[in-house]
């Protein structure tokens, strides 16, 4: 009896196993620490590496020395990478829930194509030659295509399949226009080829301030849609039974994805695979609950984007590979693996 009593007492005082919520919260904290480390690496590593003491001095005691100037330039690049990465990851997660396709990305609805077509139009027909000018045309192009896809997909009666088909059709038409203009206009080709590859190298405070309000509004809207998108992801009938307004949720999700992806693409050019890989990868840890997928995508997508940017600076020293090239090199094989895993799971 004494042994049994002692055993029961030990069982009563034994720590309870961590809940799934606590594990997810801890994982999010660890992800934030990783993001901080990658951000510091983005400031310290480049054509010329800087010791951490110079990084610290440049951040908090700017005196105009060479190291401080380098830190200032890399700081703008890092901040833009943080913002654009979070926007691409969030927009990808929202679109995957909206289309009920875990392999969807912002390019699926033609948003990247709209931004690219608007930029080539600005260069060719309006003589725009600065990044600050590209930003507004790219954003307007992304927004216009988002609205067009929403209309072609059935507007309030839109379904995931209709939206995906409309986005694919519009993208094909716009990329055809893009190629036609670039082939016939050498000046447009020379200016656009650096923007279309996707890069953080031209980051400056002006560009960040221009896109920041849109990124902030899109982020708040996307995070606020977590619960209704959870219902939409279960299917139309289940969502209606749970009281979700399908038309309103889909319209707001399209708006959030368009604003986020449009602003990020306007600032950096079209960058592939970030919005695809990160939300799909975090789902394996978080499960299907968008209340966790969206925060994880917000934190980990900049890790991928800034990490790819750092890799691009290292492998091609003293030059650099643009971040869009690095993410494509990484993303291609990863996408194939994701598709194969999905087919295996279905079998």
C-alpha positions, 0 to 999 in steps of 0.5 A: 500500500505504501509503494502504491501510495508513493507511486501515485504521489510521484504520478501526481507531481510529475510534470504534465506533457507539453500541450500542442499549443505550447509546442507551437508557441515554443517553435514560433519563438525559436523561429523568431530567434533564427530570423534574428540570426539570419538578419544579423548575417545579412548585415554582416556578410557581403562582398566584404565581411564585417565583424560583429563589433562593426555591425553593432557600431554601424547600427547604433553609433553611425559616424560615417566610416566605411563600415558604418556606410556598408551597414546602412546599405545592408540594413535597408536591404535586410529590412526590405527582405524581412518585409517582402519575405513575410508578405510573400509567405503570408500571401502564399498561405492565404492563397493555399487556403483560398484555393484549397491547394497546398501547392499554390503560390502567388503566381497562380492567380497572375499577380506576378504577371500583372506586376511585370506587365505593368513595369514593362509598359511603364518602361516602354511607353512612359519612359519610367527608369527609376525603382520608385517609379516601377513600384507604383506601376507594379503595384497597380498592375498586380491590383488590376490583375487581382481584380480581373481574376476575381471578376473572371472567376465569378466574383461573389460566386467564385470557386477555387477552381475558377480562380485558378483557371482564370489566374492561369489564363491571365498569366499566359496572356500577360507573359506573352505580352511581356515577351513580345515587348521585350523582344521588340524593345532593346531598352526595355529588355536591358532595364527589365532583365534586372527587375524580373529576376528578383533582387534586394540589391536596389533596396533603399529607404524610399522604396521601403516607405512606399510599400510599407503601408500596403504591407502593413494593411495586407498583413493585418487583413491576412492575419485577421482572416485565419478563422474564416479561412479555416472554415473555407478550407474545409469545403463550401458546405462545411463553411456554410454550416459553420456560419462563414460568409464565403463570398466575403471571405474569398473577396478579402482573401484575394484582396490581402494576397494581392496587396501583399504580393503586389507590394513585395513584387513591386519593391523586389521584382517577382521572386518565386517559390517563397510563397509556395515552400514555406507555408507548405513546409510549416503545415507539417509542423502546425497542422492545417490550422491557419491561426498558426500557419500564418504567423509561422509563414510570416516569420520563416519566409523572411528566413528563406529570402534573407538566407538565399540573399546571403548565399547569393553574396557568398557563392559569387564573390566579389559579384553576387547572384540575385536572390530570385535566382537562388530561390529558383535554384532551391525551389525547383528541386524542393517543388518536385519533392513536394509534388512527389510526396503529395502523390505518394500520400494520395496513393 
